[in-house]
Amino acid sequence: MNSVISEAGSPARGELSFLWAKDHMGILKKITEKVLNGQPLAGRRLGFCLHITKETSVLLMAAKELGADIVACPANPLTTQDDIASFLSEKGVTIYAWRGQTDKEFRECLNKVIQFKPEIVTDDGAELHVLANNIRCQSILGGTEETTTGVTRLRSLQGKKSLLYPVIGVNDASTKYLFDNRYGTGQSTIDGLMRATGVFLAGKHVIVCGYGWVGKGVASRASGMGAIVTVTEIDHIRALEASMDGFAVKRLLDVVESGDIFITCTGQTKVIRKEHFQKMKQGAILANAGHFDVEIDVEYLYKQDSNPVCIRANVNSFKIASKKIFLVDRGRVVNLVSGEGHAPEVMSLSFANQLLSILFLSKFHAKLKKRLHRVPRHIDRAIARYSIESMNIRIDKLTNEQKAYRHFI
């Protein structure tokens, strides 16, 4: 099966990026070295639907080193790093990915992965899982899912009793969501926003829509850059938490007129819509950190201005009435379209969960029910231990007296 990739990417440059990421992802190296001799994935066909970045290349090459046959496609039409795709193809990974795919091309690449008849599917957003379940793909023994959005979609399939195979929700591992979603997305979203716009954040009024783990990270990092942050929420507990973390909590419609920058972090559709656009001030900037391009009502913007001006590489200027509103990355995930995604150190945690979950599924899939499963606790704890060790951090241990006391109370 031939790879389909962009001709724009340099494999040599991709290899340098791979090596940089690998040097900063010590947990994956430790896992690979620990299980390499047994070639536990020998003969397994793995299908990946992930953002094709330097960090992803480390995961794919680790799985290949453990014996797997691999095919991969992107989790988003705009997030592929072409040099990484070229490097992976040169190293024997079958890959269907290039930056700037149309929606039709994106769907065709998903179908190419299904045609490979993968036994284990690793997904980011559940696009591949949903497709596999819709067409009743029979080759899949199990799967993993990277994101909050994907886990939500899989819970819906499970509720309809139409999930064909067991899936491990990697997103729900403590060593994933507490770090990737919060620190990873927090940093990379601000990084992507800054690369796209070049604006000065200090003193700007930033509206963060949603205070889940992603919203927490974005609000914290924006505040750390000197922004005045307001949070909008629909959940009482998260709203309370945001308030106690020191952020103003308002209804979006009540605060929209004063916002300089809006960042959506909800996973919901049309969070920012007509009534908000109409009240926004001149020069408001809109960006999305959620997986899908549905949180900002982009369709409405194009109805008002069908020919927006591309004011910067990834920024379009829409004329709404007598004012300009700026949309970053067409409303797609800002940290991966304008930025490089999460730093390798935090992706090391996420992809360690992916790799160990793949190994677990390869061995125990027949014993698992066709439903969503959490990452086994022993895997979650092992990754935390590997991470601490790779960072040369040493922690205390309970004394025998303390162990006895813990059991006594």
JOPERA-V518506 format. One line per field, one symbol per residue. ss: DSSP state (H for helix, E for strand, L for the rest). psi: psi as a letter, one per 40 degrees, with the letter a starting at -180 (. if undefined). burial: 1 if it has 16 or more other C-alpha atoms within 10 Angstrom, else 0. A space follows every 10 residues. Layout:
# JOPERA-V518506
ss = ???
psi = ???
burial = ???
This chain:
# JOPERA-V518506
ss = LLLEELLLLL HHHHHHHHHH HHHLLHHHHH HHHHHHHHLL LLLLEEEEEL LLLHHHHHHH HHHHHLLLEE EEELLLLLLL LHHHHHHHHH LLLEEEELLL LLHHHHHHHH HHHHHLLLLE EEELLLHHHH HHHHLLLLLL LEEEELLHHH HHHHHHHHHL LLLLLEEEEH HHLHHHHHHH HHHHHHHHHH HHHHHHHLLL LLLLEEEEEL LLHHHHHHHH HHHHLLLEEE EELLLHHHHH HHHHLLLEEL LHHHHHHHLL EEEELLLLLL LELHHHHHHL LLLLEEEELL LLLLLELHHH HHHHLLLLEE EELLEEEEEE LLEEEEEEHH HLEHHHHLLL LLLHHHHHHH HHHHHHHHHH HHHHHHHLLL LEEELLHHHH HHHHHHHHHH LLLLLLLLLH HHHHHHHHL
psi = hiihiiedih dddddddddd dddegddddd ddddeddefe ehehhhhhgi hgiddddddd dddddeeihh iiiiehdeeh hddddddddd eehhhghihf iidddddddd dddddefidh hhigeedddd ddddefheeh diiihdiddd ddddddddde feheiihhgd dehdecdedd dcdddddddd dddddddeih dheihhhhhh fadddddddd ddddeeihhh hiiehddddd dddeeeihhi iddeeddehd hhhhfdeiif dhadddddei iheihhihei difedhgddd ddddgegihg didfhhhhhh beihhhhhff eihdddddae aiiddddddd dddddddddd dddeddehig ihiihhdddd dddddddddd efhhiiiiid dddddddd.
burial = 0011110010 1001101100 1101111111 1100010001 1001111111 1111111111 1111111111 1111111111 1111111110 0011111111 1000011011 1111011111 1111111111 0110001011 1111111111 1011001100 0011111111 1111111111 1111111111 1111111000 1001111111 1111111111 1110001111 1110000110 1100001011 0100111011 1111111101 1110011001 1011111111 1111111100 1000000100 0001111111 0001111111 1111111111 1111111111 1111111111 1100100001 1100100011 0111011000 0000000000 000000000
